[in-house]
């Protein structure tokens, strides 16, 4: 499967699909500094709002006791 076009501002490369669920595709990527990150790209489905609540929670936590949300774009999240 070809990787989607990730936002240029994320400056990620080398996408590798590592998981697919009913709600999303999970890509391992490299950040500009060479560190690994994850892109979670939500698929269109009936309860996408539930998944987006998780995104809001991660943003609120700011990496304290949860994975850090590094960026978001539509229904895609860049995670540490």
N, C-alpha and C positions, 0 to 999 in steps of 0.2 A: 504494500500500500504506500502510495506517495504521501509525504507529509504535507499538511496545509501550509500556506504562506503565513508565517508568524509575523507579528508586528516588527518592523525594522528597528524600532526604538528598543526592543528587547535585546537585540544584538546576540541572537542565539544561532548555533550551527549544529551540524551532525545529528539531526533528529533520528531517533530510533524508537519505533513503536514497541512498547514493552507490555502493554495491557489494553484490553478492550472490554468494556462492560456494556450493559444495555443502555447506560446513560452517557458514556464518555469514552474517549480514546486518550491513553496516557503515553506521552512521548518523553524519552530521556533526551536532553539536549546539553550542549556546552555553552556556557556564557562567554562573553568576550574575554574574561580573565582566565578562561580554561576550567573554571569550576563547573561541576555538574548541576543541573537543575531539572525540573519536571514541568512539562506543559500538560495541563488537563484541558482537553477540548470537549466541551459538552455537545452531545448530539441533540437534534431536535426531538423532543418527546413530551408527553403530556404533563409531567410534573417537574419541568426544568426549574421552576421557582423554588422547589425544595433544595435542589443542588445549589442554587444561587444564595440561599440562606447560609449555607456552609461557607461560601466565599465571603459573605459579610462578617461572619464570625471570625474567620482567619484575619481579615483586615482589622477587626476590633482588637484581636489578641496581639497583633504586631510581633509575632514570633515568641511571645511569652507563653510557654507551655503548649505550643502548637507550631506546626510548620509555618514558616514565614511566607506570606503572600508578597511576591516580588513585583508582580504586575498583573493587570487584567485588561482584557480587550473583548468587549462583547461577551461571548460565552466561552472564552478561553482564559485560563489562569496560568501564570508563571509562578512556580513554587520552588522554594529552596530544597 
